[in-house]
Amino acid sequence: MKNVELIGTKRPDIGTSKANATRRNKQVPCVLYGGKDVLHFSVEERALNKIIHSPEAHYVELNIDGEKRQAVLQDKQFQPVTDAVIHADFLEAVASKEARLNLAVRVTGQSAGVRKGGKLNVTMRKVRVKGMPDKLPGLIELDVAGLDLGDSIHVRDLNLPGVTVMEKPEAVVVTVKMVKKAAETPAEAAAAAAPAAGAAAPAAAAAGDKKAEPAPTKK
């Protein structure tokens, strides 16, 4: 994984009111855990957004009031209306401890099935994994060039040396399916059901073949 630096400031006072005051100053309350202690701090919202909205996972070198610690972003919370990040949890990266991450899936190449008219579906955008910090990749990259119509890549097919995938082995990550034919519109359905132009309807034809009989005359 790539390394990025994030500068933070310790938060000696915690609680809802203090956290809201921090957010009003364009800072995001954060917590670092998993190491020797639990550390509450805040970081600039704009700087944190660059990490949160990146498709790749990163090692984050936290510089908190001059004290540097390496961590990975573990969780984040968003404001439901504005979608602004309002809290973030970091897990300290300790060489002797496994870390757990959600790795993004990135596909490369053009599927043979897509060239035949199929559609590529990425059914798992992120995959849960765990492993030692030095073994974790930034993302999962899958070459789909060899996938034909009906082919899939399952969790059991992922090749991540030194990493344990925490998903069901049979779960589908990527698949190629034939695009279904669009449903007929009512007008198209009616046109298909109607007789061809110039052809008489069976009932009408039968009626035309039978000549009208004259009415009986009275004697």
N, C-alpha and C positions, 0 to 999 in steps of 0.2 A: 504493500500500500504506500501511497505517497504521503509525505509529511507536510503539514501546514501549521503555521503558527497562529495562535489566538491569544491576545492580550486581555487579561481580566483584572478585576479588583475584588479583594476580599469583602464579604458582607458580614460584618460583626453582628448586625441586627437582622433577625429573620422574622417572618410572619406575613400575613396577608397585606396589611397596610404598608409595611416596608417594601414588600415586593411590588405593589402597585405604584409606589413612589419611584421605585427603580425603573419601572416600565415607562413612566411619564418622561423620564430623562433619556429615552431611547436606548435603554440598557435592558438586557434580558437576565433574570435571575437563573443561576445554574448551580448544580451540585456535582461534586467529584467524589466518587466512592470506589471501593474495591481495593484500596491500597492501605497505607498505614493509618489513615484517618479519613474522616468525612469533611470535605471543605465546601463551604458555601461562598459563591462569588458571583460576579456579574460581568458580562461582556457586551460590547457594542452590538446592537441589533443588526446593523448593516454587515459587519464582519462575520457574524454568526450565520446570516442568511446565505453567504457564499458557500459555506460548508453544508448547510442543511439542504440546499437546493441543487447540490452537485450530484450527478448520477453515481459517482464513485465514492466508496468509503475511504476515509483518510485516517492516518495517525495524526492526532492533534497535539502539538506541543504547546501546552498551556503555560503561559508566562503570567503568573498571578502575583502581582506586587514583587516581581523579580525572582520569584521561586518557580523553577521550571519542572513540569511533570508531563509525561507522555500519556495520552489517553485516547479513547475512541468514543465517538458519539453513540450513546446507547439508546436514548429516547428523547422525544421532544413533544411539546404540547402547543396547540394553535388556538387562537381566539376564533370561536366558531363563526362569527360574522365577518370580521376583517381578514381572517386567515393569517394574521400576524403571529409569529412565534412568541410565546409568553413564558416558556420554561424549557430548559434542556438539562438532561442528565448525561454525565460523562463517566465512563468506566476507566479507571487508571490501568494502563497497560503494564502489567507486571510480567517479566520474562517467564516466571514459573507458573503462571495461571492462564487457563484458557479464557478467551474472550468470545462473546456471542454477538453476532452481527446479522443484519438483513442485507444481503448482497444483491445489487441490481443485476438484471439479466440484459445483456446486449447481444443482438444477433448480427452476424456478418455474412456476406455473400448473398447470392440470389438462388432461391430454391428451384430445383428442376420442376417441381410440381407447380410452382407459381408461373413458370414460363408456359405451362400447359393450360393455364386458366384457373388454377387453384388459388387459395388465399392462405397466407401464413398467419397463424394465430399464436401470439405469445400469451399463454394462459397463466403463467406465473411471472409477474414483473419483478418480484423479489423472492429470494430463497434464504431461509434461516440456516445459518451455519455456526459452528464453533470450532475453535482451534487455537493453537499458540499464536501470540501476536506476530511472530516472524513468519508464520505460514499463511496467514490470511491474505487473500488477494483483494484488490480494490473493487472488483466486480467479477461477474461470471460472463465470459465471452463464448458464444456458441456459433460455430460455422454451420449454416443451414444449406449450403450449396448442394449437398447430397440428398436432401429430403425430397422424395417424390410424393405424388398424390397419395394420401392416406398414411404417410409416414409421420412419426412423432419422436421427440426426444423426451425421455422420462427422467425422473430424479436419479434413478439407478444408473443412468448413462453418463452422469456428470463425472468428469475427471478432475478432482481437486485434491492433489496429494497433501497429506497431513491435515486435511480439513474434514470434519464430520458434518454431513448435511442432515439437518433436523426436520426433514419432511418425509412423507410416506414414499417409499421407493417407487411405487406404481404411479405416483402423481405425474401428470403430463406438464412439461415445461413449455414445449413448442410443438405445434402440429400443423400439417398442411391438409386442408380440406377443399373439396370441389365446391365452387360457389353454386348455391342453389338457384334454380331458374326462378325469376321473379314471377309472383302470382299474377294470373290474368286479371285484367280489369273487367268490370261488369260488361262494358261495351264489347271487349274482345271475346268474352265468354258467349254473349248473345250472338255475335257474328259467327262463331264457330258452330253454334247449335242450329242456326238458320239454314234452310236448304240452299243449294247453289243457285246462282242467278239463272233464270230461264227454266228451272226444273219445277214441275208442278208438285204440290204437296200430295202425298198418297191419297188422302181422303178426297181432295178436290179432283184428282185424276179419276178416281173411281166414280165419282158423281158425274163427271163429264162423259164417261164411257156409256153410262146408262141413259137411254133416251126416255124422255117423258112420255108416259102413256096417255092417250086421249080420254077425256072424261066420258063415262057411259051416257048414252042418250036415252031419253024416256020415250016409250012407245005409247 
